[in-house]
Amino acid sequence: MEAAVLAAYSVRRRVVRGADGVVSVLWGSLGLKMSLAEFLDLAAVLEAAVRSPARYGELAQGVRARVVRCSMGQVTLHQGDLTLWFSPEEFEELASLMTRARQRLADSAPAPRLGLSWRPRDEYYGRN
């Protein structure tokens, strides 16, 4: 399997699944690497936050991610120990990028199995 760009607005705003199955979210000068499960959780939380009818307060929460809108309109994304602030427009752009990337996962090659396949090396084992 090769690395695959799942969605992109530009070189600095894109989502890539690496050959090892790790998903990288690049947003300006920020780069986040996460497992496929973490990515799916984050994408689902962002989608739910965009659809939320709440005007402010918590918009959505997942296993590791949480989205909150303050009364002034700014949106905060909490992913693990990281907290990011967005304007409403920039947040919707990020959520759209993540949604498109999640949808493209079905069209890309499957993620590799956990671990590496084991093959004996000739220098350690004889042929008999």
Backbone as CSV, one residue per row, in Angstrom:
resi,resn,N_x,N_y,N_z,CA_x,CA_y,CA_z,C_x,C_y,C_z
1,MET,0.841,-1.179,0.000,0.000,0.000,0.000,0.883,1.237,0.000
2,GLU,0.493,2.228,-0.753,1.220,3.491,-0.807,0.472,4.552,-0.015
3,ALA,1.156,5.654,0.276,0.495,6.780,0.934,-0.581,7.316,0.001
4,ALA,-1.671,7.818,0.588,-2.784,8.314,-0.218,-3.274,9.637,0.351
5,VAL,-3.394,10.644,-0.506,-4.007,11.912,-0.111,-5.512,11.674,-0.126
6,LEU,-6.138,11.778,1.034,-7.573,11.519,1.139,-8.397,12.748,0.790
7,ALA,-7.902,13.929,1.126,-8.586,15.183,0.797,-7.573,16.307,0.926
8,ALA,-7.739,17.355,0.110,-6.799,18.475,0.172,-7.421,19.748,-0.378
9,TYR,-7.130,20.852,0.295,-7.428,22.182,-0.239,-6.161,22.755,-0.857
10,SER,-5.030,22.402,-0.250,-3.725,22.855,-0.716,-2.679,21.927,-0.108
11,VAL,-1.416,22.203,-0.370,-0.342,21.393,0.194,-0.322,21.532,1.716
12,ARG,-0.740,22.673,2.229,-0.694,22.928,3.670,-2.010,22.629,4.391
13,ARG,-3.011,22.222,3.643,-4.297,21.844,4.242,-4.776,20.572,3.562
14,ARG,-4.413,19.443,4.196,-4.754,18.154,3.593,-4.761,17.042,4.639
15,VAL,-5.334,15.915,4.234,-5.362,14.712,5.068,-4.743,13.594,4.250
16,VAL,-3.745,12.926,4.821,-3.002,11.879,4.121,-2.967,10.626,4.995
17,ARG,-3.226,9.473,4.378,-3.007,8.209,5.075,-1.699,7.646,4.567
18,GLY,-0.766,7.440,5.476,0.553,6.946,5.113,0.540,5.465,4.779
19,ALA,1.642,4.989,4.233,1.773,3.576,3.881,1.654,2.684,5.120
20,ASP,1.955,3.244,6.288,1.855,2.479,7.538,0.462,2.524,8.154
21,GLY,-0.486,3.232,7.510,-1.857,3.317,8.012,-2.110,4.506,8.912
22,VAL,-1.059,5.227,9.307,-1.211,6.405,10.161,-1.795,7.550,9.329
23,VAL,-2.748,8.274,9.905,-3.387,9.387,9.199,-2.757,10.689,9.687
24,SER,-2.361,11.545,8.748,-1.789,12.852,9.061,-2.755,13.930,8.609
25,VAL,-3.081,14.830,9.523,-3.910,15.982,9.209,-2.986,17.183,9.229
26,LEU,-2.840,17.827,8.089,-1.983,19.006,7.975,-2.884,20.224,7.817
27,TRP,-2.740,21.185,8.718,-3.574,22.380,8.695,-2.667,23.573,8.942
28,GLY,-2.236,24.223,7.868,-1.281,25.318,8.003,0.038,24.792,8.521
29,SER,0.513,25.369,9.620,1.784,24.917,10.191,1.598,23.791,11.209
30,LEU,0.356,23.352,11.417,0.062,22.286,12.367,-0.016,20.943,11.657
31,GLY,0.582,19.938,12.241,0.494,18.582,11.711,0.142,17.611,12.821
32,LEU,-0.927,16.862,12.644,-1.341,15.864,13.629,-1.236,14.481,13.005
33,LYS,-0.626,13.547,13.723,-0.582,12.155,13.280,-1.423,11.351,14.245
34,MET,-2.262,10.466,13.682,-3.139,9.675,14.533,-3.438,8.340,13.886
35,SER,-3.886,7.425,14.716,-4.293,6.125,14.195,-5.573,6.295,13.388
36,LEU,-5.916,5.273,12.632,-7.143,5.309,11.845,-8.355,5.463,12.758
37,ALA,-8.368,4.781,13.892,-9.487,4.879,14.835,-9.624,6.292,15.395
38,GLU,-8.502,6.923,15.732,-8.542,8.302,16.228,-9.050,9.251,15.150
39,PHE,-8.615,9.034,13.915,-9.074,9.873,12.807,-10.579,9.744,12.613
40,LEU,-11.081,8.508,12.617,-12.515,8.296,12.428,-13.321,8.947,13.549
41,ASP,-12.827,8.874,14.779,-13.490,9.526,15.910,-13.517,11.036,15.708
42,LEU,-12.385,11.616,15.349,-12.304,13.065,15.149,-13.214,13.516,14.012
43,ALA,-13.194,12.801,12.907,-14.044,13.163,11.771,-15.521,13.104,12.149
44,ALA,-15.926,12.082,12.903,-17.317,11.954,13.327,-17.717,13.098,14.258
45,VAL,-16.824,13.492,15.150,-17.103,14.598,16.065,-17.248,15.904,15.294
46,LEU,-16.380,16.146,14.320,-16.472,17.376,13.527,-17.768,17.413,12.725
47,GLU,-18.154,16.288,12.141,-19.418,16.221,11.392,-20.598,16.508,12.309
48,ALA,-20.595,15.908,13.487,-21.692,16.130,14.444,-21.736,17.583,14.909
49,ALA,-20.565,18.186,15.098,-20.508,19.581,15.545,-21.097,20.520,14.500
50,VAL,-20.812,20.266,13.232,-21.345,21.117,12.158,-22.869,21.012,12.103
51,ARG,-23.399,19.826,12.353,-24.856,19.607,12.311,-25.566,20.032,13.592
52,SER,-24.820,20.295,14.657,-25.432,20.603,15.952,-26.258,21.893,15.892
53,PRO,-27.467,21.867,16.458,-28.291,23.080,16.476,-27.902,24.058,17.592
54,ALA,-27.012,23.658,18.505,-26.622,24.513,19.624,-25.932,25.782,19.121
55,ARG,-26.277,26.901,19.726,-25.666,28.177,19.339,-24.317,28.363,20.014
56,TYR,-24.182,27.863,21.243,-22.897,27.872,21.937,-22.897,26.772,22.992
57,GLY,-21.718,26.507,23.521,-21.550,25.385,24.432,-21.005,24.186,23.671
58,GLU,-21.090,23.003,24.285,-20.564,21.800,23.643,-21.409,21.432,22.426
59,LEU,-20.742,21.258,21.292,-21.422,20.891,20.055,-21.379,19.393,19.808
60,ALA,-20.269,18.761,20.182,-20.125,17.319,19.964,-18.953,16.805,20.789
61,GLN,-19.023,15.507,21.102,-17.948,14.876,21.866,-17.770,13.442,21.408
62,GLY,-16.514,13.011,21.330,-16.186,11.642,20.965,-15.306,11.023,22.025
63,VAL,-14.554,10.013,21.640,-13.674,9.318,22.577,-12.525,10.224,23.013
64,ARG,-11.867,10.875,22.046,-10.734,11.763,22.358,-10.970,13.197,21.938
65,ALA,-12.010,13.473,21.190,-12.236,14.803,20.641,-13.495,15.440,21.222
66,ARG,-13.482,16.764,21.275,-14.621,17.528,21.774,-14.616,18.880,21.072
67,VAL,-15.799,19.372,20.703,-15.923,20.665,20.033,-16.873,21.544,20.837
68,VAL,-16.430,22.781,21.124,-17.214,23.733,21.915,-17.222,25.073,21.183
69,ARG,-18.396,25.730,21.150,-18.500,27.075,20.572,-18.733,28.050,21.714
70,CYS,-17.916,29.109,21.781,-18.098,30.116,22.823,-19.198,31.092,22.389
71,SER,-19.645,31.913,23.314,-20.749,32.836,23.023,-20.369,33.897,21.989
72,MET,-19.078,34.114,21.762,-18.613,35.083,20.750,-18.516,34.454,19.366
73,GLY,-18.759,33.135,19.258,-18.768,32.470,17.963,-17.547,31.636,17.653
74,GLN,-16.447,31.850,18.370,-15.249,31.051,18.113,-15.502,29.602,18.496
75,VAL,-14.815,28.700,17.793,-14.995,27.266,18.020,-13.674,26.686,18.511
76,THR,-13.738,25.892,19.579,-12.542,25.221,20.066,-12.664,23.732,19.796
77,LEU,-11.565,23.175,19.361,-11.454,21.738,19.141,-10.453,21.220,20.151
78,HIS,-10.875,20.274,20.962,-10.009,19.623,21.935,-9.765,18.207,21.427
79,GLN,-8.502,17.886,21.144,-8.122,16.548,20.677,-7.037,16.063,21.620
80,GLY,-7.393,15.173,22.540,-6.423,14.741,23.544,-6.012,15.932,24.386
81,ASP,-4.713,16.202,24.477,-4.200,17.330,25.265,-4.105,18.616,24.454
82,LEU,-4.461,18.580,23.189,-4.337,19.727,22.299,-5.654,20.491,22.217
83,THR,-5.582,21.819,22.270,-6.757,22.668,22.092,-6.468,23.667,20.986
84,LEU,-7.357,23.742,19.997,-7.211,24.658,18.866,-8.429,25.569,18.796
85,TRP,-8.217,26.835,18.457,-9.287,27.818,18.301,-9.470,28.123,16.826
86,PHE,-10.722,28.188,16.384,-11.043,28.471,14.985,-12.132,29.533,14.895
87,SER,-12.114,30.292,13.806,-13.278,31.113,13.469,-14.345,30.146,12.969
88,PRO,-15.615,30.527,12.979,-16.653,29.611,12.488,-16.404,29.158,11.047
89,GLU,-15.939,30.053,10.201,-15.687,29.705,8.791,-14.531,28.723,8.661
90,GLU,-13.464,28.961,9.401,-12.309,28.069,9.330,-12.655,26.696,9.901
91,PHE,-13.456,26.661,10.959,-13.867,25.378,11.520,-14.687,24.582,10.504
92,GLU,-15.615,25.233,9.829,-16.422,24.538,8.823,-15.554,24.021,7.677
93,GLU,-14.518,24.771,7.328,-13.591,24.322,6.283,-12.840,23.073,6.735
94,LEU,-12.365,23.064,7.988,-11.682,21.886,8.524,-12.628,20.692,8.574
95,ALA,-13.848,20.913,9.054,-14.823,19.826,9.145,-15.140,19.262,7.767
96,SER,-15.255,20.116,6.765,-15.525,19.672,5.396,-14.366,18.828,4.858
97,LEU,-13.148,19.276,5.117,-11.962,18.527,4.685,-11.940,17.141,5.326
98,MET,-12.213,17.079,6.621,-12.195,15.800,7.332,-13.313,14.879,6.848
99,THR,-14.474,15.436,6.555,-15.596,14.634,6.058,-15.258,14.025,4.704
100,ARG,-14.679,14.837,3.822,-14.281,14.317,2.503,-13.216,13.241,2.640
101,ALA,-12.269,13.434,3.553,-11.210,12.439,3.763,-11.801,11.131,4.282
102,ARG,-12.736,11.206,5.219,-13.363,10.001,5.754,-14.118,9.256,4.663
103,GLN,-14.796,9.977,3.795,-15.538,9.349,2.703,-14.604,8.678,1.700
104,ARG,-13.426,9.239,1.494,-12.463,8.662,0.551,-11.778,7.416,1.088
105,LEU,-11.830,7.197,2.392,-11.204,5.999,2.958,-11.776,4.729,2.338
106,ALA,-13.073,4.740,2.036,-13.709,3.553,1.444,-13.156,3.257,0.056
107,ASP,-12.690,4.288,-0.650,-12.165,4.115,-2.008,-10.684,3.784,-2.040
108,SER,-9.994,3.929,-0.904,-8.551,3.688,-0.897,-8.261,2.249,-0.475
109,ALA,-7.020,1.855,-0.662,-6.606,0.494,-0.290,-6.769,0.305,1.210
110,PRO,-7.022,-0.909,1.670,-7.203,-1.139,3.107,-5.933,-0.832,3.889
111,ALA,-6.115,-0.480,5.142,-4.980,-0.196,6.016,-4.215,-1.486,6.282
112,PRO,-2.912,-1.388,6.520,-2.141,-2.606,6.798,-2.557,-3.223,8.118
113,ARG,-2.321,-4.529,8.246,-2.591,-5.211,9.507,-1.642,-4.673,10.565
114,LEU,-2.011,-4.873,11.806,-1.135,-4.437,12.888,0.165,-5.231,12.846
115,GLY,1.258,-4.571,13.091,2.542,-5.244,13.119,3.074,-5.541,11.726
116,LEU,4.213,-6.160,11.690,4.849,-6.536,10.438,4.827,-8.046,10.304
117,SER,4.706,-8.512,9.098,4.741,-9.958,8.910,6.168,-10.447,9.190
118,TRP,6.272,-11.613,9.831,7.569,-12.138,10.199,8.056,-13.093,9.136
119,ARG,9.291,-12.897,8.698,9.944,-13.806,7.767,11.333,-14.094,8.310
120,PRO,11.706,-15.356,8.407,13.049,-15.657,8.915,14.108,-15.131,7.948
121,ARG,15.181,-14.643,8.522,16.287,-14.160,7.697,17.316,-15.267,7.589
122,ASP,17.861,-15.448,6.419,18.781,-16.563,6.147,20.023,-16.548,7.039
123,GLU,20.477,-15.382,7.459,21.716,-15.354,8.249,21.510,-15.923,9.657
124,TYR,20.273,-16.032,10.120,20.004,-16.574,11.447,19.597,-18.042,11.440
125,TYR,19.092,-18.516,10.345,18.563,-19.867,10.305,19.155,-20.623,9.109
126,GLY,19.467,-21.895,9.344,19.945,-22.739,8.263,18.767,-23.230,7.437
127,ARG,19.040,-23.801,6.297,17.977,-24.271,5.414,17.381,-25.597,5.871
128,ASN,17.979,-26.326,6.793,17.411,-27.606,7.221,16.671,-27.513,8.495
